[in-house]
Amino acid sequence: MSATIAARLAELGLELPDATAPVANFVPCVRSGRNLFISGQICSWNGELQYVGKVGRDISVTDAKAAGERSAP
């Protein structure tokens, strides 16, 4: 990663996790026109699952949004 990218991530207060090995062979997203359909993503950080459960029952909507940000391909 270039110094400029690392500096920008630090400026935004973002940290990237270590890359993990794939656990399956699938297409993580498909673009159709202006839409992007994402499937099969899990929220993990350095190999540890995060935000496990059903939204509204086990995790809050705020936590679900954070999980979505971390799960994006």
CHARMM-style PDB file with segment names, atoms N, HN, CA, C and O in Angstrom:
ATOM      1  N   MET     1       0.863  -1.171   0.000  1.00  0.00      PROA
ATOM      2  CA  MET     1       0.000   0.000   0.000  1.00  0.00      PROA
ATOM      3  C   MET     1       0.901   1.223   0.000  1.00  0.00      PROA
ATOM      4  O   MET     1       1.883   1.291   0.739  1.00  0.00      PROA
ATOM      5  N   SER     2       0.554   2.182  -0.836  1.00  0.00      PROA
ATOM      6  HN  SER     2      -0.244   2.127  -1.437  1.00  0.00      PROA
ATOM      7  CA  SER     2       1.388   3.376  -0.923  1.00  0.00      PROA
ATOM      8  C   SER     2       1.220   4.243   0.324  1.00  0.00      PROA
ATOM      9  O   SER     2       0.228   4.139   1.045  1.00  0.00      PROA
ATOM     10  N   ALA     3       2.203   5.089   0.557  1.00  0.00      PROA
ATOM     11  HN  ALA     3       3.010   5.173  -0.029  1.00  0.00      PROA
ATOM     12  CA  ALA     3       2.173   5.969   1.725  1.00  0.00      PROA
ATOM     13  C   ALA     3       0.979   6.911   1.677  1.00  0.00      PROA
ATOM     14  O   ALA     3       0.411   7.249   2.715  1.00  0.00      PROA
ATOM     15  N   THR     4       0.596   7.339   0.473  1.00  0.00      PROA
ATOM     16  HN  THR     4       1.058   7.064  -0.370  1.00  0.00      PROA
ATOM     17  CA  THR     4      -0.539   8.254   0.334  1.00  0.00      PROA
ATOM     18  C   THR     4      -1.835   7.585   0.775  1.00  0.00      PROA
ATOM     19  O   THR     4      -2.643   8.192   1.478  1.00  0.00      PROA
ATOM     20  N   ILE     5      -2.033   6.346   0.366  1.00  0.00      PROA
ATOM     21  HN  ILE     5      -1.377   5.853  -0.205  1.00  0.00      PROA
ATOM     22  CA  ILE     5      -3.246   5.618   0.758  1.00  0.00      PROA
ATOM     23  C   ILE     5      -3.239   5.384   2.262  1.00  0.00      PROA
ATOM     24  O   ILE     5      -4.252   5.601   2.927  1.00  0.00      PROA
ATOM     25  N   ALA     6      -2.118   4.949   2.797  1.00  0.00      PROA
ATOM     26  HN  ALA     6      -1.295   4.773   2.257  1.00  0.00      PROA
ATOM     27  CA  ALA     6      -2.020   4.699   4.237  1.00  0.00      PROA
ATOM     28  C   ALA     6      -2.271   5.977   5.029  1.00  0.00      PROA
ATOM     29  O   ALA     6      -2.929   5.946   6.068  1.00  0.00      PROA
ATOM     30  N   ALA     7      -1.754   7.086   4.547  1.00  0.00      PROA
ATOM     31  HN  ALA     7      -1.219   7.112   3.703  1.00  0.00      PROA
ATOM     32  CA  ALA     7      -1.960   8.367   5.229  1.00  0.00      PROA
ATOM     33  C   ALA     7      -3.428   8.776   5.191  1.00  0.00      PROA
ATOM     34  O   ALA     7      -3.962   9.279   6.180  1.00  0.00      PROA
ATOM     35  N   ARG     8      -4.079   8.561   4.055  1.00  0.00      PROA
ATOM     36  HN  ARG     8      -3.645   8.153   3.251  1.00  0.00      PROA
ATOM     37  CA  ARG     8      -5.497   8.930   3.925  1.00  0.00      PROA
ATOM     38  C   ARG     8      -6.372   8.064   4.832  1.00  0.00      PROA
ATOM     39  O   ARG     8      -7.305   8.562   5.462  1.00  0.00      PROA
ATOM     40  N   LEU     9      -6.066   6.767   4.895  1.00  0.00      PROA
ATOM     41  HN  LEU     9      -5.307   6.362   4.383  1.00  0.00      PROA
ATOM     42  CA  LEU     9      -6.821   5.884   5.784  1.00  0.00      PROA
ATOM     43  C   LEU     9      -6.643   6.323   7.239  1.00  0.00      PROA
ATOM     44  O   LEU     9      -7.613   6.365   7.997  1.00  0.00      PROA
ATOM     45  N   ALA    10      -5.422   6.645   7.625  1.00  0.00      PROA
ATOM     46  HN  ALA    10      -4.635   6.611   7.010  1.00  0.00      PROA
ATOM     47  CA  ALA    10      -5.159   7.112   8.988  1.00  0.00      PROA
ATOM     48  C   ALA    10      -5.901   8.418   9.267  1.00  0.00      PROA
ATOM     49  O   ALA    10      -6.438   8.612  10.357  1.00  0.00      PROA
ATOM     50  N   GLU    11      -5.926   9.304   8.285  1.00  0.00      PROA
ATOM     51  HN  GLU    11      -5.490   9.146   7.400  1.00  0.00      PROA
ATOM     52  CA  GLU    11      -6.628  10.586   8.421  1.00  0.00      PROA
ATOM     53  C   GLU    11      -8.120  10.379   8.658  1.00  0.00      PROA
ATOM     54  O   GLU    11      -8.748  11.126   9.408  1.00  0.00      PROA
ATOM     55  N   LEU    12      -8.681   9.354   8.011  1.00  0.00      PROA
ATOM     56  HN  LEU    12      -8.170   8.747   7.402  1.00  0.00      PROA
ATOM     57  CA  LEU    12     -10.100   9.046   8.161  1.00  0.00      PROA
ATOM     58  C   LEU    12     -10.385   8.195   9.393  1.00  0.00      PROA
ATOM     59  O   LEU    12     -11.544   7.932   9.714  1.00  0.00      PROA
ATOM     60  N   GLY    13      -9.332   7.766  10.081  1.00  0.00      PROA
ATOM     61  HN  GLY    13      -8.390   7.980   9.819  1.00  0.00      PROA
ATOM     62  CA  GLY    13      -9.509   6.923  11.263  1.00  0.00      PROA
ATOM     63  C   GLY    13      -9.885   5.495  10.916  1.00  0.00      PROA
ATOM     64  O   GLY    13     -10.526   4.810  11.714  1.00  0.00      PROA
ATOM     65  N   LEU    14      -9.491   5.039   9.726  1.00  0.00      PROA
ATOM     66  HN  LEU    14      -8.971   5.595   9.079  1.00  0.00      PROA
ATOM     67  CA  LEU    14      -9.821   3.690   9.288  1.00  0.00      PROA
ATOM     68  C   LEU    14      -8.608   2.779   9.395  1.00  0.00      PROA
ATOM     69  O   LEU    14      -7.471   3.207   9.196  1.00  0.00      PROA
ATOM     70  N   GLU    15      -8.868   1.522   9.710  1.00  0.00      PROA
ATOM     71  HN  GLU    15      -9.792   1.175   9.871  1.00  0.00      PROA
ATOM     72  CA  GLU    15      -7.816   0.522   9.809  1.00  0.00      PROA
ATOM     73  C   GLU    15      -8.248  -0.683   8.999  1.00  0.00      PROA
ATOM     74  O   GLU    15      -9.397  -1.113   9.099  1.00  0.00      PROA
ATOM     75  N   LEU    16      -7.351  -1.234   8.202  1.00  0.00      PROA
ATOM     76  HN  LEU    16      -6.417  -0.885   8.121  1.00  0.00      PROA
ATOM     77  CA  LEU    16      -7.656  -2.411   7.408  1.00  0.00      PROA
ATOM     78  C   LEU    16      -7.212  -3.661   8.144  1.00  0.00      PROA
ATOM     79  O   LEU    16      -6.118  -3.685   8.708  1.00  0.00      PROA
ATOM     80  N   PRO    17      -8.052  -4.722   8.153  1.00  0.00      PROA
ATOM     81  CA  PRO    17      -7.650  -5.962   8.817  1.00  0.00      PROA
ATOM     82  C   PRO    17      -6.662  -6.730   7.952  1.00  0.00      PROA
ATOM     83  O   PRO    17      -6.465  -6.415   6.779  1.00  0.00      PROA
ATOM     84  N   ASP    18      -6.045  -7.742   8.553  1.00  0.00      PROA
ATOM     85  HN  ASP    18      -6.206  -7.997   9.506  1.00  0.00      PROA
ATOM     86  CA  ASP    18      -5.187  -8.632   7.777  1.00  0.00      PROA
ATOM     87  C   ASP    18      -6.057  -9.387   6.773  1.00  0.00      PROA
ATOM     88  O   ASP    18      -7.196  -9.739   7.081  1.00  0.00      PROA
ATOM     89  N   ALA    19      -5.532  -9.632   5.590  1.00  0.00      PROA
ATOM     90  HN  ALA    19      -4.607  -9.345   5.340  1.00  0.00      PROA
ATOM     91  CA  ALA    19      -6.266 -10.395   4.573  1.00  0.00      PROA
ATOM     92  C   ALA    19      -6.404 -11.839   5.026  1.00  0.00      PROA
ATOM     93  O   ALA    19      -5.464 -12.421   5.568  1.00  0.00      PROA
ATOM     94  N   THR    20      -7.578 -12.413   4.802  1.00  0.00      PROA
ATOM     95  HN  THR    20      -8.341 -11.941   4.362  1.00  0.00      PROA
ATOM     96  CA  THR    20      -7.817 -13.808   5.161  1.00  0.00      PROA
ATOM     97  C   THR    20      -7.904 -14.655   3.897  1.00  0.00      PROA
ATOM     98  O   THR    20      -8.194 -14.148   2.813  1.00  0.00      PROA
ATOM     99  N   ALA    21      -7.656 -15.922   4.047  1.00  0.00      PROA
ATOM    100  HN  ALA    21      -7.421 -16.334   4.927  1.00  0.00      PROA
ATOM    101  CA  ALA    21      -7.760 -16.850   2.920  1.00  0.00      PROA
ATOM    102  C   ALA    21      -9.232 -17.077   2.594  1.00  0.00      PROA
ATOM    103  O   ALA    21     -10.065 -17.090   3.501  1.00  0.00      PROA
ATOM    104  N   PRO    22      -9.571 -17.258   1.306  1.00  0.00      PROA
ATOM    105  CA  PRO    22     -10.966 -17.520   0.945  1.00  0.00      PROA
ATOM    106  C   PRO    22     -11.452 -18.833   1.558  1.00  0.00      PROA
ATOM    107  O   PRO    22     -10.693 -19.796   1.664  1.00  0.00      PROA
ATOM    108  N   VAL    23     -12.721 -18.863   1.957  1.00  0.00      PROA
ATOM    109  HN  VAL    23     -13.338 -18.080   1.870  1.00  0.00      PROA
ATOM    110  CA  VAL    23     -13.293 -20.078   2.534  1.00  0.00      PROA
ATOM    111  C   VAL    23     -14.199 -20.807   1.551  1.00  0.00      PROA
ATOM    112  O   VAL    23     -14.673 -21.905   1.844  1.00  0.00      PROA
ATOM    113  N   ALA    24     -14.442 -20.211   0.397  1.00  0.00      PROA
ATOM    114  HN  ALA    24     -14.057 -19.320   0.160  1.00  0.00      PROA
ATOM    115  CA  ALA    24     -15.292 -20.846  -0.612  1.00  0.00      PROA
ATOM    116  C   ALA    24     -14.964 -20.250  -1.977  1.00  0.00      PROA
ATOM    117  O   ALA    24     -14.256 -19.248  -2.074  1.00  0.00      PROA
ATOM    118  N   ASN    25     -15.478 -20.865  -3.012  1.00  0.00      PROA
ATOM    119  HN  ASN    25     -16.054 -21.679  -2.933  1.00  0.00      PROA
ATOM    120  CA  ASN    25     -15.296 -20.383  -4.369  1.00  0.00      PROA
ATOM    121  C   ASN    25     -16.639 -19.849  -4.858  1.00  0.00      PROA
ATOM    122  O   ASN    25     -17.510 -20.629  -5.241  1.00  0.00      PROA
ATOM    123  N   PHE    26     -16.814 -18.542  -4.849  1.00  0.00      PROA
ATOM    124  HN  PHE    26     -16.106 -17.908  -4.537  1.00  0.00      PROA
ATOM    125  CA  PHE    26     -18.069 -17.923  -5.266  1.00  0.00      PROA
ATOM    126  C   PHE    26     -17.797 -16.525  -5.797  1.00  0.00      PROA
ATOM    127  O   PHE    26     -16.702 -15.987  -5.630  1.00  0.00      PROA
ATOM    128  N   VAL    27     -18.783 -15.956  -6.424  1.00  0.00      PROA
ATOM    129  HN  VAL    27     -19.672 -16.393  -6.559  1.00  0.00      PROA
ATOM    130  CA  VAL    27     -18.704 -14.587  -6.926  1.00  0.00      PROA
ATOM    131  C   VAL    27     -19.272 -13.687  -5.833  1.00  0.00      PROA
ATOM    132  O   VAL    27     -20.460 -13.784  -5.525  1.00  0.00      PROA
ATOM    133  N   PRO    28     -18.457 -12.811  -5.238  1.00  0.00      PROA
ATOM    134  CA  PRO    28     -18.926 -12.007  -4.115  1.00  0.00      PROA
ATOM    135  C   PRO    28     -19.931 -10.925  -4.487  1.00  0.00      PROA
ATOM    136  O   PRO    28     -20.714 -10.496  -3.640  1.00  0.00      PROA
ATOM    137  N   CYS    29     -19.920 -10.471  -5.757  1.00  0.00      PROA
ATOM    138  HN  CYS    29     -19.283 -10.820  -6.445  1.00  0.00      PROA
ATOM    139  CA  CYS    29     -20.869  -9.447  -6.157  1.00  0.00      PROA
ATOM    140  C   CYS    29     -21.092  -9.499  -7.664  1.00  0.00      PROA
ATOM    141  O   CYS    29     -20.243  -9.962  -8.426  1.00  0.00      PROA
ATOM    142  N   VAL    30     -22.261  -9.012  -8.068  1.00  0.00      PROA
ATOM    143  HN  VAL    30     -22.951  -8.636  -7.449  1.00  0.00      PROA
ATOM    144  CA  VAL    30     -22.633  -8.954  -9.480  1.00  0.00      PROA
ATOM    145  C   VAL    30     -23.211  -7.572  -9.746  1.00  0.00      PROA
ATOM    146  O   VAL    30     -24.069  -7.095  -9.004  1.00  0.00      PROA
ATOM    147  N   ARG    31     -22.740  -6.939 -10.801  1.00  0.00      PROA
ATOM    148  HN  ARG    31     -22.043  -7.326 -11.405  1.00  0.00      PROA
ATOM    149  CA  ARG    31     -23.261  -5.627 -11.187  1.00  0.00      PROA
ATOM    150  C   ARG    31     -24.282  -5.800 -12.300  1.00  0.00      PROA
ATOM    151  O   ARG    31     -24.033  -6.486 -13.291  1.00  0.00      PROA
ATOM    152  N   SER    32     -25.432  -5.170 -12.122  1.00  0.00      PROA
ATOM    153  HN  SER    32     -25.635  -4.613 -11.317  1.00  0.00      PROA
ATOM    154  CA  SER    32     -26.495  -5.193 -13.125  1.00  0.00      PROA
ATOM    155  C   SER    32     -26.952  -3.746 -13.308  1.00  0.00      PROA
ATOM    156  O   SER    32     -27.685  -3.206 -12.478  1.00  0.00      PROA
ATOM    157  N   GLY    33     -26.517  -3.134 -14.390  1.00  0.00      PROA
ATOM    158  HN  GLY    33     -25.923  -3.573 -15.064  1.00  0.00      PROA
ATOM    159  CA  GLY    33     -26.823  -1.721 -14.596  1.00  0.00      PROA
ATOM    160  C   GLY    33     -26.160  -0.882 -13.530  1.00  0.00      PROA
ATOM    161  O   GLY    33     -24.941  -0.930 -13.361  1.00  0.00      PROA
ATOM    162  N   ARG    34     -26.957  -0.110 -12.810  1.00  0.00      PROA
ATOM    163  HN  ARG    34     -27.946  -0.070 -12.947  1.00  0.00      PROA
ATOM    164  CA  ARG    34     -26.419   0.756 -11.749  1.00  0.00      PROA
ATOM    165  C   ARG    34     -26.486   0.100 -10.373  1.00  0.00      PROA
ATOM    166  O   ARG    34     -26.154   0.731  -9.370  1.00  0.00      PROA
ATOM    167  N   ASN    35     -26.914  -1.165 -10.320  1.00  0.00      PROA
ATOM    168  HN  ASN    35     -27.183  -1.678 -11.136  1.00  0.00      PROA
ATOM    169  CA  ASN    35     -27.048  -1.873  -9.040  1.00  0.00      PROA
ATOM    170  C   ASN    35     -25.908  -2.855  -8.839  1.00  0.00      PROA
ATOM    171  O   ASN    35     -25.430  -3.469  -9.793  1.00  0.00      PROA
ATOM    172  N   LEU    36     -25.478  -2.998  -7.603  1.00  0.00      PROA
ATOM    173  HN  LEU    36     -25.866  -2.499  -6.828  1.00  0.00      PROA
ATOM    174  CA  LEU    36     -24.468  -3.971  -7.228  1.00  0.00      PROA
ATOM    175  C   LEU    36     -25.095  -4.886  -6.182  1.00  0.00      PROA
ATOM    176  O   LEU    36     -25.489  -4.439  -5.106  1.00  0.00      PROA
ATOM    177  N   PHE    37     -25.183  -6.186  -6.516  1.00  0.00      PROA
ATOM    178  HN  PHE    37     -24.863  -6.549  -7.391  1.00  0.00      PROA
ATOM    179  CA  PHE    37     -25.765  -7.171  -5.611  1.00  0.00      PROA
ATOM    180  C   PHE    37     -24.625  -7.912  -4.924  1.00  0.00      PROA
ATOM    181  O   PHE    37     -23.782  -8.518  -5.586  1.00  0.00      PROA
ATOM    182  N   ILE    38     -24.603  -7.862  -3.588  1.00  0.00      PROA
ATOM    183  HN  ILE    38     -25.288  -7.370  -3.050  1.00  0.00      PROA
ATOM    184  CA  ILE    38     -23.536  -8.459  -2.794  1.00  0.00      PROA
ATOM    185  C   ILE    38     -24.116  -9.629  -2.018  1.00  0.00      PROA
ATOM    186  O   ILE    38     -25.198  -9.533  -1.439  1.00  0.00      PROA
ATOM    187  N   SER    39     -23.376 -10.746  -2.014  1.00  0.00      PROA
ATOM    188  HN  SER    39     -22.497 -10.824  -2.484  1.00  0.00      PROA
ATOM    189  CA  SER    39     -23.851 -11.935  -1.314  1.00  0.00      PROA
ATOM    190  C   SER    39     -22.673 -12.716  -0.749  1.00  0.00      PROA
ATOM    191  O   SER    39     -21.558 -12.642  -1.266  1.00  0.00      PROA
ATOM    192  N   GLY    40     -22.928 -13.452   0.300  1.00  0.00      PROA
ATOM    193  HN  GLY    40     -23.833 -13.512   0.720  1.00  0.00      PROA
ATOM    194  CA  GLY    40     -21.927 -14.351   0.853  1.00  0.00      PROA
ATOM    195  C   GLY    40     -20.826 -13.686   1.641  1.00  0.00      PROA
ATOM    196  O   GLY    40     -19.790 -14.305   1.884  1.00  0.00      PROA
ATOM    197  N   GLN    41     -21.013 -12.443   2.050  1.00  0.00      PROA
ATOM    198  HN  GLN    41     -21.854 -11.940   1.853  1.00  0.00      PROA
ATOM    199  CA  GLN    41     -19.986 -11.737   2.814  1.00  0.00      PROA
ATOM    200  C   GLN    41     -20.224 -11.951   4.304  1.00  0.00      PROA
ATOM    201  O   GLN    41     -21.364 -11.933   4.768  1.00  0.00      PROA
ATOM    202  N   ILE    42     -19.160 -12.149   5.035  1.00  0.00      PROA
ATOM    203  HN  ILE    42     -18.234 -12.164   4.658  1.00  0.00      PROA
ATOM    204  CA  ILE    42     -19.264 -12.247   6.484  1.00  0.00      PROA
ATOM    205  C   ILE    42     -18.428 -11.133   7.094  1.00  0.00      PROA
ATOM    206  O   ILE    42     -17.490 -10.631   6.474  1.00  0.00      PROA
ATOM    207  N   CYS    43     -18.770 -10.764   8.282  1.00  0.00      PROA
ATOM    208  HN  CYS    43     -19.532 -11.171   8.785  1.00  0.00      PROA
ATOM    209  CA  CYS    43     -18.049  -9.688   8.948  1.00  0.00      PROA
ATOM    210  C   CYS    43     -17.032 -10.298   9.908  1.00  0.00      PROA
ATOM    211  O   CYS    43     -17.380 -10.812  10.971  1.00  0.00      PROA
ATOM    212  N   SER    44     -15.779 -10.226   9.505  1.00  0.00      PROA
ATOM    213  HN  SER    44     -15.497  -9.808   8.642  1.00  0.00      PROA
ATOM    214  CA  SER    44     -14.722 -10.707  10.392  1.00  0.00      PROA
ATOM    215  C   SER    44     -13.612  -9.671  10.441  1.00  0.00      PROA
ATOM    216  O   SER    44     -13.445  -8.870   9.521  1.00  0.00      PROA
ATOM    217  N   TRP    45     -12.863  -9.703  11.522  1.00  0.00      PROA
ATOM    218  HN  TRP    45     -12.998 -10.354  12.269  1.00  0.00      PROA
ATOM    219  CA  TRP    45     -11.731  -8.790  11.697  1.00  0.00      PROA
ATOM    220  C   TRP    45     -10.552  -9.621  12.157  1.00  0.00      PROA
ATOM    221  O   TRP    45     -10.564 -10.202  13.242  1.00  0.00      PROA
ATOM    222  N   ASN    46      -9.527  -9.667  11.309  1.00  0.00      PROA
ATOM    223  HN  ASN    46      -9.517  -9.194  10.428  1.00  0.00      PROA
ATOM    224  CA  ASN    46      -8.335 -10.468  11.583  1.00  0.00      PROA
ATOM    225  C   ASN    46      -8.694 -11.907  11.953  1.00  0.00      PROA
ATOM    226  O   ASN    46      -8.134 -12.482  12.886  1.00  0.00      PROA
ATOM    227  N   GLY    47      -9.645 -12.479  11.199  1.00  0.00      PROA
ATOM    228  HN  GLY    47     -10.101 -12.012  10.441  1.00  0.00      PROA
ATOM    229  CA  GLY    47     -10.020 -13.877  11.375  1.00  0.00      PROA
ATOM    230  C   GLY    47     -11.054 -14.155  12.447  1.00  0.00      PROA
ATOM    231  O   GLY    47     -11.423 -15.312  12.651  1.00  0.00      PROA
ATOM    232  N   GLU    48     -11.530 -13.137  13.134  1.00  0.00      PROA
ATOM    233  HN  GLU    48     -11.230 -12.197  12.969  1.00  0.00      PROA
ATOM    234  CA  GLU    48     -12.510 -13.324  14.202  1.00  0.00      PROA
ATOM    235  C   GLU    48     -13.858 -12.747  13.769  1.00  0.00      PROA
ATOM    236  O   GLU    48     -13.931 -11.593  13.345  1.00  0.00      PROA
ATOM    237  N   LEU    49     -14.937 -13.553  13.876  1.00  0.00      PROA
ATOM    238  HN  LEU    49     -14.877 -14.490  14.221  1.00  0.00      PROA
ATOM    239  CA  LEU    49     -16.261 -13.088  13.484  1.00  0.00      PROA
ATOM    240  C   LEU    49     -16.710 -11.925  14.362  1.00  0.00      PROA
ATOM    241  O   LEU    49     -16.473 -11.917  15.570  1.00  0.00      PROA
ATOM    242  N   GLN    50     -17.355 -10.951  13.746  1.00  0.00      PROA
ATOM    243  HN  GLN    50     -17.547 -10.957  12.765  1.00  0.00      PROA
ATOM    244  CA  GLN    50     -17.860  -9.768  14.430  1.00  0.00      PROA
ATOM    245  C   GLN    50     -19.368  -9.645  14.174  1.00  0.00      PROA
ATOM    246  O   GLN    50     -19.854 -10.130  13.152  1.00  0.00      PROA
ATOM    247  N   TYR    51     -20.087  -9.032  15.048  1.00  0.00      PROA
ATOM    248  HN  TYR    51     -19.693  -8.638  15.879  1.00  0.00      PROA
ATOM    249  CA  TYR    51     -21.508  -8.710  14.872  1.00  0.00      PROA
ATOM    250  C   TYR    51     -22.325  -9.932  14.442  1.00  0.00      PROA
ATOM    251  O   TYR    51     -22.982  -9.895  13.401  1.00  0.00      PROA
ATOM    252  N   VAL    52     -22.295 -10.982  15.205  1.00  0.00      PROA
ATOM    253  HN  VAL    52     -21.761 -11.012  16.050  1.00  0.00      PROA
ATOM    254  CA  VAL    52     -23.013 -12.212  14.874  1.00  0.00      PROA
ATOM    255  C   VAL    52     -24.426 -12.129  15.437  1.00  0.00      PROA
ATOM    256  O   VAL    52     -24.606 -11.810  16.612  1.00  0.00      PROA
ATOM    257  N   GLY    53     -25.430 -12.414  14.608  1.00  0.00      PROA
ATOM    258  HN  GLY    53     -25.283 -12.673  13.653  1.00  0.00      PROA
ATOM    259  CA  GLY    53     -26.805 -12.461  15.071  1.00  0.00      PROA
ATOM    260  C   GLY    53     -27.751 -11.754  14.136  1.00  0.00      PROA
ATOM    261  O   GLY    53     -27.365 -11.280  13.068  1.00  0.00      PROA
ATOM    262  N   LYS    54     -28.991 -11.694  14.555  1.00  0.00      PROA
ATOM    263  HN  LYS    54     -29.305 -12.079  15.422  1.00  0.00      PROA
ATOM    264  CA  LYS    54     -30.053 -11.078  13.771  1.00  0.00      PROA
ATOM    265  C   LYS    54     -30.219  -9.622  14.198  1.00  0.00      PROA
ATOM    266  O   LYS    54     -30.233  -9.304  15.388  1.00  0.00      PROA
ATOM    267  N   VAL    55     -30.344  -8.749  13.204  1.00  0.00      PROA
ATOM    268  HN  VAL    55     -30.333  -9.007  12.238  1.00  0.00      PROA
ATOM    269  CA  VAL    55     -30.528  -7.320  13.480  1.00  0.00      PROA
ATOM    270  C   VAL    55     -31.855  -7.112  14.208  1.00  0.00      PROA
ATOM    271  O   VAL    55     -32.884  -7.657  13.810  1.00  0.00      PROA
ATOM    272  N   GLY    56     -31.819  -6.330  15.262  1.00  0.00      PROA
ATOM    273  HN  GLY    56     -30.983  -5.887  15.585  1.00  0.00      PROA
ATOM    274  CA  GLY    56     -33.011  -6.046  16.051  1.00  0.00      PROA
ATOM    275  C   GLY    56     -33.196  -7.023  17.195  1.00  0.00      PROA
ATOM    276  O   GLY    56     -33.855  -6.700  18.184  1.00  0.00      PROA
ATOM    277  N   ARG    57     -32.626  -8.211  17.078  1.00  0.00      PROA
ATOM    278  HN  ARG    57     -32.091  -8.473  16.275  1.00  0.00      PROA
ATOM    279  CA  ARG    57     -32.722  -9.190  18.164  1.00  0.00      PROA
ATOM    280  C   ARG    57     -31.384  -9.323  18.896  1.00  0.00      PROA
ATOM    281  O   ARG    57     -31.316  -9.203  20.120  1.00  0.00      PROA
ATOM    282  N   ASP    58     -30.321  -9.574  18.123  1.00  0.00      PROA
ATOM    283  HN  ASP    58     -30.377  -9.672  17.129  1.00  0.00      PROA
ATOM    284  CA  ASP    58     -29.008  -9.822  18.717  1.00  0.00      PROA
ATOM    285  C   ASP    58     -28.053  -8.637  18.575  1.00  0.00      PROA
ATOM    286  O   ASP    58     -27.181  -8.436  19.420  1.00  0.00      PROA
ATOM    287  N   ILE    59     -28.217  -7.861  17.516  1.00  0.00      PROA
ATOM    288  HN  ILE    59     -28.926  -8.024  16.829  1.00  0.00      PROA
ATOM    289  CA  ILE    59     -27.364  -6.689  17.303  1.00  0.00      PROA
ATOM    290  C   ILE    59     -28.230  -5.504  16.902  1.00  0.00      PROA
ATOM    291  O   ILE    59     -29.318  -5.675  16.352  1.00  0.00      PROA
ATOM    292  N   SER    60     -27.741  -4.315  17.180  1.00  0.00      PROA
ATOM    293  HN  SER    60     -26.858  -4.176  17.627  1.00  0.00      PROA
ATOM    294  CA  SER    60     -28.498  -3.095  16.873  1.00  0.00      PROA
ATOM    295  C   SER    60     -28.350  -2.724  15.401  1.00  0.00      PROA
ATOM    296  O   SER    60     -27.484  -3.251  14.703  1.00  0.00      PROA
ATOM    297  N   VAL    61     -29.190  -1.825  14.943  1.00  0.00      PROA
ATOM    298  HN  VAL    61     -29.893  -1.397  15.509  1.00  0.00      PROA
ATOM    299  CA  VAL    61     -29.103  -1.330  13.572  1.00  0.00      PROA
ATOM    300  C   VAL    61     -27.772  -0.619  13.358  1.00  0.00      PROA
ATOM    301  O   VAL    61     -27.170  -0.739  12.291  1.00  0.00      PROA
ATOM    302  N   THR    62     -27.310   0.116  14.357  1.00  0.00      PROA
ATOM    303  HN  THR    62     -27.799   0.214  15.224  1.00  0.00      PROA
ATOM    304  CA  THR    62     -26.015   0.798  14.260  1.00  0.00      PROA
ATOM    305  C   THR    62     -24.885  -0.210  14.071  1.00  0.00      PROA
ATOM    306  O   THR    62     -24.002  -0.008  13.237  1.00  0.00      PROA
ATOM    307  N   ASP    63     -24.914  -1.301  14.850  1.00  0.00      PROA
ATOM    308  HN  ASP    63     -25.631  -1.465  15.527  1.00  0.00      PROA
ATOM    309  CA  ASP    63     -23.895  -2.342  14.698  1.00  0.00      PROA
ATOM    310  C   ASP    63     -24.019  -3.034  13.340  1.00  0.00      PROA
ATOM    311  O   ASP    63     -23.008  -3.402  12.743  1.00  0.00      PROA
ATOM    312  N   ALA    64     -25.241  -3.213  12.849  1.00  0.00      PROA
ATOM    313  HN  ALA    64     -26.062  -2.914  13.334  1.00  0.00      PROA
ATOM    314  CA  ALA    64     -25.439  -3.834  11.541  1.00  0.00      PROA
ATOM    315  C   ALA    64     -24.838  -2.968  10.432  1.00  0.00      PROA
ATOM    316  O   ALA    64     -24.265  -3.491   9.477  1.00  0.00      PROA
ATOM    317  N   LYS    65     -24.968  -1.662  10.557  1.00  0.00      PROA
ATOM    318  HN  LYS    65     -25.434  -1.237  11.333  1.00  0.00      PROA
ATOM    319  CA  LYS    65     -24.351  -0.760   9.575  1.00  0.00      PROA
ATOM    320  C   LYS    65     -22.836  -0.881   9.617  1.00  0.00      PROA
ATOM    321  O   LYS    65     -22.184  -0.908   8.573  1.00  0.00      PROA
ATOM    322  N   ALA    66     -22.275  -0.953  10.811  1.00  0.00      PROA
ATOM    323  HN  ALA    66     -22.805  -0.931  11.659  1.00  0.00      PROA
ATOM    324  CA  ALA    66     -20.824  -1.116  10.957  1.00  0.00      PROA
ATOM    325  C   ALA    66     -20.384  -2.452  10.346  1.00  0.00      PROA
ATOM    326  O   ALA    66     -19.337  -2.524   9.703  1.00  0.00      PROA
ATOM    327  N   ALA    67     -21.174  -3.496  10.544  1.00  0.00      PROA
ATOM    328  HN  ALA    67     -22.024  -3.437  11.066  1.00  0.00      PROA
ATOM    329  CA  ALA    67     -20.863  -4.802   9.964  1.00  0.00      PROA
ATOM    330  C   ALA    67     -20.884  -4.740   8.450  1.00  0.00      PROA
ATOM    331  O   ALA    67     -20.036  -5.343   7.793  1.00  0.00      PROA
ATOM    332  N   GLY    68     -21.841  -4.019   7.890  1.00  0.00      PROA
ATOM    333  HN  GLY    68     -22.530  -3.529   8.424  1.00  0.00      PROA
ATOM    334  CA  GLY    68     -21.916  -3.853   6.438  1.00  0.00      PROA
ATOM    335  C   GLY    68     -20.709  -3.138   5.878  1.00  0.00      PROA
ATOM    336  O   GLY    68     -20.209  -3.500   4.813  1.00  0.00      PROA
ATOM    337  N   GLU    69     -20.234  -2.122   6.587  1.00  0.00      PROA
ATOM    338  HN  GLU    69     -20.641  -1.828   7.452  1.00  0.00      PROA
ATOM    339  CA  GLU    69     -19.043  -1.394   6.148  1.00  0.00      PROA
ATOM    340  C   GLU    69     -17.819  -2.292   6.156  1.00  0.00      PROA
ATOM    341  O   GLU    69     -16.981  -2.206   5.258  1.00  0.00      PROA
ATOM    342  N   ARG    70     -17.708  -3.147   7.153  1.00  0.00      PROA
ATOM    343  HN  ARG    70     -18.389  -3.217   7.882  1.00  0.00      PROA
ATOM    344  CA  ARG    70     -16.556  -4.051   7.243  1.00  0.00      PROA
ATOM    345  C   ARG    70     -16.663  -5.231   6.290  1.00  0.00      PROA
ATOM    346  O   ARG    70     -15.652  -5.835   5.933  1.00  0.00      PROA
ATOM    347  N   SER    71     -17.877  -5.562   5.876  1.00  0.00      PROA
ATOM    348  HN  SER    71     -18.698  -5.072   6.166  1.00  0.00      PROA
ATOM    349  CA  SER    71     -18.082  -6.732   5.026  1.00  0.00      PROA
ATOM    350  C   SER    71     -17.993  -6.423   3.546  1.00  0.00      PROA
ATOM    351  O   SER    71     -17.935  -7.342   2.730  1.00  0.00      PROA
ATOM    352  N   ALA    72     -17.980  -5.167   3.186  1.00  0.00      PROA
ATOM    353  HN  ALA    72     -18.027  -4.420   3.850  1.00  0.00      PROA
ATOM    354  CA  ALA    72     -17.978  -4.797   1.778  1.00  0.00      PROA
ATOM    355  C   ALA    72     -16.730  -5.343   1.086  1.00  0.00      PROA
ATOM    356  O   ALA    72     -15.629  -5.278   1.632  1.00  0.00      PROA
ATOM    357  N   PRO    73     -16.910  -5.878  -0.113  1.00  0.00      PROA
ATOM    358  CA  PRO    73     -15.754  -6.438  -0.835  1.00  0.00      PROA
ATOM    359  C   PRO    73     -14.815  -5.368  -1.322  1.00  0.00      PROA
ATOM    360  OT1 PRO    73     -13.798  -5.676  -1.945  1.00  0.00      PROA
TER     361      PRO     73
END
